[in-house]
Amino acid sequence: MLNGKSILITGGTGSFGKKFVKLVINRYRPKKLIIFSRDELKQFEMQQKWNIKDYPFIRYFLGDVRDRERLMRVFSGVDYIVHAAALKQVPAAEYNPQECIKTNVLGAMNIIDAAQHCGVEKVIALSTDKACNPINLYGATKLCSDKLFVAANVYGEFDGTRFSVVRYGNVVGSRGSVVPFFRERMKTGKLPITDERMTRFWITLSQGAEFVLKCLELGRGGEIFVPKIPSMKVTDLALAICPDCEMEMVGIRPGEKIHEMLISEDEARVTVEFDECYVVQPHLERRKEILDIKGNGKLCSEGFLFKSDKNPDFMSIEELRYLLSDIEEDFSIETARWSLKDIPA
């Protein structure tokens, strides 16, 4: 679906952005692939691998999602947008709330306005499990962003820009995640653990990029797509990375939860379950029928929730070690625990 199309990714120099760009380059022949970000050094580094001479369809644009006028210019002629730009560090957001709001909330508003103004066909926005029943500022801004993207579909009726959201958990090995942090702390012989009860959802970069591509194809506007991904205990992750290290309990950080949630009990009332993922349908009446729930899709039962400690799919230490060993070799969706092959188009 991306052959001959113009695709733009905000936050394109981040961990997800690089993986998504690699996937598109290897699989499609787009008219344009635009990497939009505010970091000139990271763009320079990406150009050493994917330069305009060898990849004439690639464009590198500097800019910030806070700048509406800049978005109006770079969105001109774009067919699809993947919105991955965000301020996502929980402690940093707690101490710098205004900055997080400017990027995650006002930036989302700018994306919506510019996409509609420029006639973009589809927009997929990346969210997080922290947006579900948020207790921290980062999660609250992403919940607000999700609501903005879902509601934006009513402005264009049924023939305007289509906005959808992808929500998943922590990304294994991404910049700023606990895996590279633990690997660095291995040198000290101690791994800091905030709480021994803590559980998290996990997904690899390759799985996340594949899921976003699939949702870009399936999205009709207003959906929140949630993959069925496994949970793990943080203590098991520490054991998988370095079984000989001592675990040091340091206490929970500001804004952290013991367990994360991807679908709340209230959202479950409008959620359709498929073999490989869940789809939270929009609450807006005129959008409720936008997703065909026939075939292998079924409405979730009353009282259902998708929470990391209640997840029936928990990864063992052995599975974690296998996963971590594969990350460096570009862990492939074909060997993943879910494939999305049965979701109806």
C-alpha positions in Angstrom: 0.0 0.0 0.0 3.0 2.3 0.4 4.3 1.9 -3.2 4.2 5.3 -5.0 2.9 7.0 -1.8 4.4 9.8 0.3 4.9 8.9 3.9 6.1 11.1 6.7 7.1 10.0 10.2 7.4 12.5 13.0 10.1 11.7 15.5 11.7 9.8 12.7 15.2 9.8 14.2 14.1 8.0 17.3 14.4 4.2 18.0 11.0 3.5 16.5 11.5 5.9 13.6 14.7 4.2 12.5 13.1 0.8 12.6 10.1 1.9 10.7 12.2 3.6 8.1 14.3 0.5 7.6 11.2 -1.6 7.2 9.7 0.7 4.6 12.9 0.9 2.6 13.3 -2.9 2.6 9.7 -3.6 1.7 8.3 -0.8 -0.4 9.1 1.7 -3.1 7.5 4.9 -1.8 7.4 8.2 -3.8 8.8 10.0 -0.7 9.8 8.9 2.8 10.1 12.0 4.9 12.0 11.9 8.3 10.8 14.8 10.4 12.5 15.6 13.7 14.1 18.4 15.6 17.6 16.9 16.1 20.0 17.8 13.3 22.8 15.6 14.7 20.5 12.5 14.6 19.4 13.4 11.1 23.0 13.7 10.0 23.8 10.3 11.5 20.8 8.7 9.7 22.0 10.2 6.4 25.2 8.3 6.7 23.2 5.1 6.4 20.3 6.2 4.2 21.5 9.1 2.1 19.6 10.9 -0.6 22.0 9.8 -3.4 21.4 6.1 -2.8 17.8 6.5 -1.6 16.4 9.4 -3.8 12.9 9.1 -2.3 14.2 10.0 1.3 13.8 13.5 2.6 15.1 14.9 5.9 13.2 17.9 7.4 14.1 19.7 10.5 11.2 20.9 12.6 9.1 20.5 15.8 5.5 19.3 16.1 5.0 22.4 18.3 5.4 24.6 15.1 2.1 24.5 13.3 3.3 26.6 10.3 6.3 24.2 9.7 3.9 21.2 9.8 1.6 22.9 7.2 4.6 23.2 4.9 6.1 19.7 5.3 2.7 17.9 5.2 1.9 19.2 1.7 1.5 16.3 -0.7 1.8 13.7 2.0 -0.5 10.6 1.9 0.3 8.9 5.2 1.7 10.1 8.5 3.0 8.1 11.4 3.2 10.3 14.5 5.9 9.0 16.8 7.3 12.3 18.2 6.8 12.7 21.9 8.4 13.5 25.2 8.1 10.2 27.0 10.4 10.0 30.0 8.1 9.7 33.0 10.3 11.4 35.7 11.3 14.2 33.3 7.6 14.9 32.5 6.8 15.0 36.2 9.3 17.8 36.7 8.7 19.6 33.4 5.0 19.3 32.8 4.6 22.4 30.6 7.2 21.1 28.1 5.5 17.7 28.0 2.1 19.3 27.3 3.5 21.5 24.6 4.9 18.5 22.6 2.4 15.7 23.4 -0.9 17.7 23.5 -0.4 20.9 21.6 1.8 19.0 19.1 -1.1 16.5 18.5 -3.5 19.4 17.9 -1.0 20.8 15.3 -0.6 17.4 13.6 -4.4 17.1 13.3 -4.9 20.7 12.0 -2.0 20.4 9.4 -3.0 17.0 8.2 -6.6 18.0 7.6 -5.5 21.3 5.9 -3.1 19.4 3.6 -5.6 16.6 2.8 -3.5 13.8 4.2 -5.3 10.4 3.7 -4.4 8.6 7.0 -2.6 9.4 10.3 -1.5 6.8 12.8 -0.5 8.1 16.2 1.6 6.1 18.6 0.4 5.9 22.2 1.4 4.0 25.3 0.0 1.8 28.1 0.5 4.7 30.4 -2.4 6.5 28.7 -4.8 3.9 30.1 -6.0 5.1 33.6 -3.0 7.5 33.8 -1.4 8.5 37.1 1.5 10.4 35.7 1.8 13.5 33.5 3.2 11.7 30.6 0.3 9.2 30.6 -2.2 12.1 31.0 -0.8 13.9 28.0 -0.9 10.8 25.8 -4.5 10.1 26.9 -5.4 13.6 25.9 -3.6 13.1 22.6 -5.5 9.8 21.9 -8.8 11.6 22.6 -7.8 14.4 20.2 -7.0 11.9 17.4 -10.1 9.8 17.8 -12.4 12.9 17.9 -10.7 14.5 14.9 -12.4 12.0 12.6 -15.8 13.8 12.9 -14.5 17.0 11.4 -14.0 15.4 7.9 -17.2 13.3 8.1 -16.4 10.2 6.0 -14.2 11.5 3.2 -11.6 13.5 5.1 -8.4 12.6 6.9 -8.6 9.3 8.9 -7.0 9.3 12.3 -6.2 6.1 14.3 -4.1 5.3 17.3 -1.8 2.4 18.2 -1.3 1.7 21.9 1.4 -0.8 23.2 3.7 -1.3 26.1 7.4 -0.8 26.7 9.7 -1.4 23.8 12.6 -3.8 24.5 15.9 -2.2 23.7 14.7 1.2 22.7 16.6 4.3 23.7 16.0 5.1 27.3 14.4 1.7 28.1 15.5 -0.4 31.1 17.3 -3.1 29.0 20.3 -0.9 28.0 20.2 0.7 31.5 20.5 -2.7 33.1 23.3 -3.8 30.7 25.2 -0.7 31.7 24.7 -1.2 35.4 25.9 -4.9 35.1 29.4 -3.5 35.4 28.7 -2.5 39.0 27.4 -5.9 40.0 24.1 -4.4 41.2 20.8 -3.8 39.3 18.4 -1.2 40.8 14.8 -2.5 41.1 12.1 -0.1 41.9 9.6 -2.7 43.3 9.9 -6.5 43.2 6.2 -6.8 42.4 6.4 -4.7 39.2 5.2 -6.1 35.9 5.3 -4.6 32.4 4.0 -5.3 28.9 6.9 -5.7 26.4 7.2 -5.5 22.6 10.2 -5.4 20.3 10.9 -2.5 17.9 10.3 -4.8 14.9 7.0 -6.0 16.3 6.0 -2.4 16.9 6.9 -1.3 13.4 5.1 -4.2 11.8 2.0 -3.6 13.9 1.9 0.1 12.9 2.1 -0.9 9.3 -0.7 -3.3 9.6 -2.9 -0.8 11.4 -2.1 1.8 8.8 -3.6 -0.5 6.3 -6.6 -1.5 8.5 -7.5 1.8 10.1 -10.7 3.4 9.0 -10.7 6.2 11.5 -11.2 6.4 15.3 -9.8 3.1 16.4 -7.3 2.4 19.1 -5.3 -0.7 18.1 -3.8 -2.8 21.0 -1.6 -5.8 20.2 -1.8 -8.9 22.4 1.7 -8.8 23.8 3.3 -10.7 26.8 4.0 -9.4 30.3 7.1 -9.9 32.4 8.2 -9.3 35.9 10.9 -6.7 36.2 12.8 -9.1 38.5 12.7 -11.8 35.8 14.1 -9.3 33.3 17.0 -8.6 35.7 17.6 -12.3 36.1 17.5 -12.8 32.3 20.1 -10.0 31.7 22.4 -10.7 34.6 21.7 -13.6 36.9 24.8 -13.0 38.9 24.0 -9.4 39.8 22.6 -8.4 43.1 19.1 -6.7 43.0 19.0 -3.5 44.9 15.5 -2.3 45.8 15.5 1.5 45.4 11.8 2.4 45.6 9.2 3.4 43.0 9.9 6.6 41.1 7.5 9.6 40.8 4.6 8.8 38.5 5.3 5.0 38.2 2.7 2.2 38.6 3.3 -1.2 40.0 1.4 -2.7 37.0 0.5 -1.2 33.7 -2.8 -1.4 31.8 -3.5 -1.5 28.0 -7.3 -1.7 28.1 -9.4 -0.6 31.1 -12.7 -2.1 32.2 -14.6 0.9 30.9 -12.9 0.7 27.5 -13.6 -3.0 27.2 -17.3 -2.2 26.7 -16.5 -0.9 23.2 -13.5 -3.2 22.5 -13.4 -5.9 19.9 -11.1 -8.9 20.4 -9.3 -10.6 17.5 -6.9 -13.5 17.6 -3.9 -11.3 17.6 -5.0 -7.9 18.9 -7.8 -5.8 20.4 -9.5 -2.8 18.8 -11.0 -0.1 21.0 -13.9 1.4 18.9 -14.7 5.1 19.1 -17.4 6.0 21.6 -18.9 8.5 19.1 -22.2 7.1 17.9 -21.7 7.7 14.2 -18.3 5.9 14.3 -19.3 2.8 16.3 -20.0 0.8 13.2 -16.8 1.7 11.4 -15.1 -1.5 12.3 -16.7 -4.7 11.0 -16.8 -7.1 14.0 -17.8 -10.1 12.0 -15.5 -13.0 11.3 -13.2 -13.8 14.1 -13.9 -10.6 16.0 -16.0 -10.5 19.2 -16.9 -7.9 21.8 -15.0 -8.2 25.0 -16.9 -9.6 28.0 -18.2 -7.3 30.8 -15.5 -6.6 33.4 -12.6 -7.5 31.0 -9.3 -5.6 31.4 -5.9 -6.1 29.9 -3.4 -5.5 32.7 0.2 -6.6 32.9 -0.2 -8.6 36.1 -3.4 -10.3 34.9 -2.1 -11.1 31.5 -2.5 -14.8 30.7 0.7 -14.6 28.5 3.7 -14.2 30.8 7.3 -14.6 29.5 9.6 -17.0 31.3 13.2 -16.1 32.0 14.3 -18.5 29.2 12.0 -16.8 26.7 13.3 -13.4 27.9 16.9 -14.5 27.2 16.0 -15.8 23.8 14.2 -12.5 23.0 17.2 -10.4 24.2 19.6 -12.4 22.2 17.6 -11.8 19.1 17.2 -8.1 19.5 20.7 -7.4 18.3 20.0 -9.4 15.1 16.9 -7.5 14.2 14.2 -9.7 15.9 11.8 -10.6 13.1 8.0 -10.5 13.3 8.0 -13.9 11.7 9.4 -15.4 14.9 7.2 -13.3 17.2 4.5 -14.6 19.5 1.8 -12.9 17.4 1.6 -12.3 13.7 -1.7 -10.3 13.0 -2.3 -12.7 10.1 -6.0 -13.3 11.1 -7.2 -9.7 11.4 -9.8 -9.0 8.7 -9.0 -6.3 6.3 
